[in-house]
């Protein structure tokens, strides 16, 4: 599955990378129904090739385990192109080592699959609200996860 980056408009744009097509389609639809523009890709190299204008992507969601280029390698390459964009990493098979490596790369949040749609949407909302143009949110790269308050 591959989709071009949406035209820049009023909505915020999320770049979503996951090799599981069912998961990719489902969460892409959840994000679209929640008012986000979504560019979805089933592999990291294709997602990286799609990035032409750093201004057009507001947040990135990536799977951790993918063939060819895993989520950590993807985030490392992404940081060269989009150093300040918030990144949410999803994993079904995470371990403590990958968890800490991900935060050292400056991800915003690390979520275990299966993903709760409401939880993911809250995390996205917080990540996007804390980002100021030109700088990452406080705490990025500190190796500590952000705490997300659940709405009642």
N, C-alpha and C positions, 0 to 999 in steps of 0.2 A: 504494500500500500504506500502511496506517495501522493502528497498534495503540495501544491505551490503555496508559498506564503501568501496569506490573504492581503488584499489591497489595504493600505493603511487608511483607517477611518476613525470613527469615534471609539470603537471597541478596542479593548486590549487584546494583544495577540500572544498566544501560547504556542511554542514549538514543542511537539510531543513525539518522543521516540520510544518505540517498544516493538520487539520482534514478534510478540504474540498478537497476531492480527485481530483476534476476537476482543482481546483487552483493549487494543488500540482503537478499534471501531467504537466499542462501548463507551470508553472514557472520552473519546473525541466528541461523541454525540452529547454526553453529559455536559461537557464544557461549552459546546455550541448552544445548547438549550439554556445555559446559565449566562449567555450573552458575550462569550469570548470568541474571538476569531481563532481558529485552530489550523496549524499546519502539522500534519501527522506523517510520520515516516517509520518504516519498519526496520531501518538500519541507520546507524550513526553516521557513516560516511556520506550517505545521501542527504541527511539532515545538514551536515556541515557544508556540503556543496550548495545547498539552497540559500545559505546566508549571504546575501549581497549587501544588505543595508542594516547595520546593527541597530538603527533606530526603530526598525519595524518589529522587533521581538521584545515583549515585556517580561516574559517568564519562560523557563524551559522545564519540562518534565521529561525525565528519562528513566528507562529501566536500567537496572544494574547489570544483569547477566544477558548479554546479547552476543551472537556469533560475530567473529571478525574484530569488532572493537567493543569492549565492555563499557559500562557506564562511567567508570573512573577515567579511562582513556578518552572517552568522548568529552567529559567535562574538562579535562586537561587541554584538549584541542579547542574546545569552545571558549575557554578563558582567554585564549590568544585573540579571538575574534570579538567576543562580548565579555569583557572582564567584569562588568558590574551587574549583569542580568542575574536575577535570582534563579536558582535551580532546585527543583524538588526531585529526589531520587527515589524510585520505587524498586522493591526487591521481594522476591519470593524465597530467596536462598541467601540472605545476608548473614554475615558473621561480624564479630566485633572489630576485627582488623579492617574490613572494608568500610564499616561504619565510621571509624575514626579517620581513615584515609579520605573518605568523602567529605567530611567536615574540614579537613585540612585544605581541601581544594575549594572551600568556601561555599558548599551547598547550603541552602536555606533549611531544608528538612529532608529526612530520610524516613520513608514510610514502608512498612511491611505489607505485602499483598496477602490476602485480598484487600483491596482498597475500599474503604467506606467512602462513598461519594460525598456525603455531607462533611466528613472530616477533611477530605482533599479540598473541597471548595472553601472551607474555612481557612485552611493553610494558604491557599492561593490568595485569598482576600487579604490576609495579614501580610504575606510576602509583598504583594503589590502596594499595600498602603505604607509599608516601611521604607520603600525604595524612593530616594530622592533623586531627581535627575543628576546624572554624573557621579553618583557615589553609592556604594552598597549600603545595606542597612547595618546598624551597629551590631557588633557581635560576629560579623562574617569572618570566617577563617580562624576563629578562636578555638575551634575544635569542640564547641559545646552546642548542643541542639537548642533551638528556640522553643519556648513554651507557648503553646497555642491555647487560649481560653476558649472553651466550648460555649456556644450560645445556648441559652436555656430555651 
